[in-house]
Each structure stands twice: as C-alpha cells, then as structure tokens.
Amino acid sequence: MRRYQADPRWVTALCSAWEHLKLTGWQWNGHSLITRSSDGQRRYVTTANGCECRAGLHNRVCWHMAALVVLRTAGELAQASNN
C-alpha cells in the first residue's frame, strides 16, 4: 500500500473504495472483484489488468481498482499471518 500513498488520485480512490465496500454488494474470488454500479444496472469486473467501469476503460484510477488493491493486500496479510 505504501506505493499508492504518494499519488493523490490513489489516496482518494482508496478512501472511496473503503466507503463503497462497506455499502455495496460485491464478490471477491481472490483474483477478481465484481461490483455493481450505484444504480444497480451495471456489473463491473475488476482484475489486476484493469476495470470495466467508465474510468477504468479510459485507464484512469477508479475506486474498483483501489478496492482490488485493498482486498489483495488483506488476503496477502491473512496468508502471511497463517504461515
């Protein structure tokens, strides 16, 4: 997570990810994150390669990518603590 602290876009996205993950439905399989749009009409798949949302399709930082970073980091920390 330290590498994201220097970029204000990532700081904003990480804060937004935290809020969205608390409030919206999502699925995580360890590799990809599936979320719904705020109106519930669209589904976005986010992987290490990118995100299907409008921002992601334009190679901009989105909260979905930030959420992926949060979930991957949490998984890595959990795995490390089990070893």
C-alpha positions as CSV (number, residue, x, y, z in Angstrom):
1,M,0.0,0.0,0.0
2,R,2.9,2.3,0.6
3,R,3.5,2.8,-3.2
4,Y,0.0,4.3,-3.5
5,Q,0.4,6.9,-0.8
6,A,2.4,9.3,-3.0
7,D,-0.3,9.7,-5.6
8,P,-3.3,11.8,-4.5
9,R,-5.6,10.0,-7.1
10,W,-4.9,6.7,-5.4
11,V,-5.4,8.2,-1.9
12,T,-8.8,9.5,-3.0
13,A,-9.7,6.2,-4.7
14,L,-8.6,4.1,-1.6
15,C,-10.8,6.2,0.7
16,S,-13.7,5.9,-1.8
17,A,-13.1,2.1,-2.0
18,W,-13.4,1.7,1.7
19,E,-16.8,3.5,1.7
20,H,-18.1,1.6,-1.3
21,L,-17.1,-1.8,0.0
22,K,-19.0,-1.1,3.2
23,L,-22.1,0.0,1.4
24,T,-22.5,-2.0,-1.8
25,G,-22.7,-5.6,-2.7
26,W,-19.5,-7.2,-4.1
27,Q,-17.9,-10.5,-4.8
28,W,-14.2,-11.4,-4.5
29,N,-12.7,-14.7,-5.6
30,G,-9.1,-13.9,-4.8
31,H,-8.3,-12.7,-8.3
32,S,-11.2,-10.6,-9.5
33,L,-13.7,-8.2,-7.9
34,I,-17.3,-8.0,-9.1
35,T,-19.3,-4.9,-8.2
36,R,-22.5,-3.2,-9.2
37,S,-23.0,0.3,-10.4
38,S,-24.6,2.7,-7.9
39,D,-28.0,2.3,-9.7
40,G,-27.6,-1.5,-9.7
41,Q,-28.0,-1.7,-13.5
42,R,-24.4,-2.5,-14.5
43,R,-21.9,-5.0,-13.3
44,Y,-18.1,-4.3,-13.3
45,V,-15.4,-6.9,-13.3
46,T,-12.0,-5.7,-12.0
47,T,-8.8,-7.6,-12.2
48,A,-5.1,-6.8,-12.0
49,N,-5.3,-6.0,-15.7
50,G,-8.0,-3.3,-15.3
51,C,-11.6,-2.4,-14.7
52,E,-14.7,-2.4,-16.9
53,C,-16.1,0.8,-15.5
54,R,-16.0,4.1,-17.5
55,A,-12.9,5.4,-15.7
56,G,-11.1,2.1,-15.9
57,L,-11.8,1.8,-19.7
58,H,-10.0,5.2,-20.0
59,N,-7.1,3.9,-17.9
60,R,-7.9,6.2,-15.0
61,V,-7.8,5.3,-11.3
62,C,-11.2,4.1,-10.1
63,W,-12.4,3.0,-6.7
64,H,-12.8,-0.5,-8.1
65,M,-9.1,-0.8,-8.7
66,A,-8.4,0.6,-5.3
67,A,-10.7,-1.9,-3.7
68,L,-8.9,-4.7,-5.6
69,V,-5.7,-3.4,-4.0
70,V,-7.3,-3.4,-0.6
71,L,-8.7,-6.9,-0.9
72,R,-5.5,-8.4,-2.4
73,T,-3.4,-6.8,0.4
74,A,-5.8,-8.1,3.1
75,G,-5.5,-11.6,1.6
76,E,-1.7,-11.4,1.5
77,L,-1.6,-10.3,5.1
78,A,-4.0,-13.0,6.2
79,Q,-2.0,-15.6,4.4
80,A,1.3,-14.4,5.9
81,S,-0.2,-14.5,9.4
82,N,-1.2,-18.1,8.9
83,N,2.3,-19.2,8.0
